[in-house]
Amino acid sequence: MATIYNSDARKLNKLIADNSIDTTITSPPYFDMKDYGHKNQIGFGQDYNAYLEDLSKVMKSVFTATKESGSLWVIIDTFKRNDTVIPLPFDFSRIATEAGWKLQDIIIWKKDKTVPWSRKGATRKIFEYVLFFTKSSNFKYYSDRTRDTKDLKEWWIKYPERYSPFGKSLEEIWEFSIPTQGSWGEGYIKHFCPLPEDLVRRIITLTTDEGDMILDPFSGSGTVPAQAAFMKRDYSGFELNAEYVKMFKTYLKKNLKSRVIEYERSTHSPSQEEFKENIIKLRILKFAKVLIKKSKIYDISISHILAIRSDETKLGAHQVSAAKYIVLIEPTNTIEQIKEELSKIIGCAPLSKFGISAELIIKTEFSEFESECENQELYIYSTSNTHKFKEKTANKKIKINEKAIISNIEISINETAYRSI
Ligand SMILES: C[S@@+](CC[C@H](N)C(=O)[O-])C[C@H]1O[C@@H](n2cnc3c(N)ncnc32)[C@H](O)[C@@H]1O
């Protein structure tokens, strides 16, 4: 039931059902420096304690209205009074915690541009706080959806086991431009300080699913409900100023259809898929390389490994792929003994951390090993570089005098291509 109530947020408990909200995203009205043009507004004309008390009342009602798995995101900033900083984000955090919220994270929203001057005793203001609270410890949070697979250094090629197949996780500093006049369409945005659309989208992606209910008790221009609707979520909101509510409705009607199509297109990300595939391939191949190296501890000499990516349907909790490793060794001990020692190596770090479900097959005769390689297209890697194949076998004879890792995985990554990003 998508509604923006032209009503006071302090009446939230009368209009929103208990345990019905998934995520609240809001920026509360400023303390006394902005007049939003309504006699009942919170902030303007109030003293600081009355202001905090009103915010506390709203946050208590939001807590009751939120589901156990739900969260609260607040974009908020400090300000100066009588030459002293008033730490509003910290005071807000205290009242929210008293209302039952658990503070999970403090994020810095770094803005791209602000005024180029500052007052005596203060550096130029360039950021605001984003406070992330949850109702319980069992909250919705999809970090994999917002991981970065583009802005990575080349290290992921040599250390694929240290990088999640979904990319690098979000940092504590988020950079988003301040919305400019006109960015919401012709003549629409006469409102004070709307939130950046991208920031709201990131939060919605992180903590909600399609169909979830998103609330903004201080909707203003309606950035939060609009993005919720564009991303196929439900929304609820409160805003005292009837003009803002009217503007939001007009804006939504005009843009909903095209923005939903845009959203649907954006949910498929081929670059993330590609990155995940590369990380898995690199991990399977590097696993063989590390196995050869570690086996020397037990005086086991592995001359060749055939690494075959296999069925990934029965993976364990932290596993990303499965592979069969056919290992050719010069027997110095019984096969059982060697198998036990190699299993020990696989069961310990670093190999146990690779997320590969590994099946080990030991061969001592080259002819047996060779027959495993028959009738398939394979790629030969040196034992020191498993991110760039040296040659394709095409069923060629494999030279026994040179150690090698052979695989049905084809990968050829040039590290220098990633060095500049
Ligand atoms: C900082 S603005 C929110 C801006 C919004 N996040 C956006 O993107 O446009 C705060 C809003 O709270 C509204 N407001 C102030 N007191 C209120 C109250 N008691 N109930 C509901 N809304 C209120 C103001 O009119 C103002 O639009």
The ligand as an SDF file (V2000), in Angstrom:
LIG
                    3D

 27 29  0  0  0  0  0  0  0  0999 V2000
   15.7970   17.0380    5.5480 C   0  0  0  0  0  0  0  0  0  0  0  0
   14.1670   17.0510    4.8720 S   0  0  0  0  0  0  0  0  0  0  0  0
   14.0640   15.4970    4.0780 C   0  0  0  0  0  0  0  0  0  0  0  0
   14.6000   15.4800    2.7170 C   0  0  0  0  0  0  0  0  0  0  0  0
   14.3570   14.1870    1.9890 C   0  0  0  0  0  0  0  0  0  0  0  0
   15.1660   13.1140    2.5250 N   0  0  0  0  0  0  0  0  0  0  0  0
   14.6050   14.3300    0.4950 C   0  0  0  0  0  0  0  0  0  0  0  0
   15.3390   13.5440   -0.1080 O   0  0  0  0  0  0  0  0  0  0  0  0
   14.0360   15.2500   -0.0910 O   0  0  0  0  0  0  0  0  0  0  0  0
   13.1270   16.9050    6.2270 C   0  0  0  0  0  0  0  0  0  0  0  0
   11.6410   16.9520    5.9010 C   0  0  0  0  0  0  0  0  0  0  0  0
   10.8910   16.7020    7.0860 O   0  0  0  0  0  0  0  0  0  0  0  0
    9.6870   17.4280    7.0060 C   0  0  0  0  0  0  0  0  0  0  0  0
    9.1200   17.5300    8.3680 N   0  0  0  0  0  0  0  0  0  0  0  0
    9.4620   18.3570    9.3730 C   0  0  0  0  0  0  0  0  0  0  0  0
    8.7550   18.0890   10.4820 N   0  0  0  0  0  0  0  0  0  0  0  0
    7.9370   17.0490   10.1740 C   0  0  0  0  0  0  0  0  0  0  0  0
    6.9690   16.3060   10.8950 C   0  0  0  0  0  0  0  0  0  0  0  0
    6.6910   16.6070   12.1710 N   0  0  0  0  0  0  0  0  0  0  0  0
    6.3170   15.3070   10.2790 N   0  0  0  0  0  0  0  0  0  0  0  0
    6.5770   15.0030    8.9790 C   0  0  0  0  0  0  0  0  0  0  0  0
    7.4790   15.6850    8.2310 N   0  0  0  0  0  0  0  0  0  0  0  0
    8.1530   16.6980    8.8290 C   0  0  0  0  0  0  0  0  0  0  0  0
   10.0890   18.7510    6.3780 C   0  0  0  0  0  0  0  0  0  0  0  0
    8.9910   19.4000    5.7620 O   0  0  0  0  0  0  0  0  0  0  0  0
   11.1580   18.3100    5.3820 C   0  0  0  0  0  0  0  0  0  0  0  0
   10.6180   18.1450    4.1190 O   0  0  0  0  0  0  0  0  0  0  0  0
  1  2  1  0
  2  3  1  0
  2 10  1  0
  3  4  1  0
  4  5  1  0
  5  6  1  0
  5  7  1  0
  7  8  2  0
  7  9  1  0
 10 11  1  0
 11 12  1  0
 11 26  1  0
 12 13  1  0
 13 14  1  0
 13 24  1  0
 14 15  1  0
 14 23  1  0
 15 16  2  0
 16 17  1  0
 17 18  1  0
 17 23  2  0
 18 19  1  0
 18 20  2  0
 20 21  1  0
 21 22  2  0
 22 23  1  0
 24 25  1  0
 24 26  1  0
 26 27  1  0
M  CHG  2   2   1   9  -1
M  END
$$$$
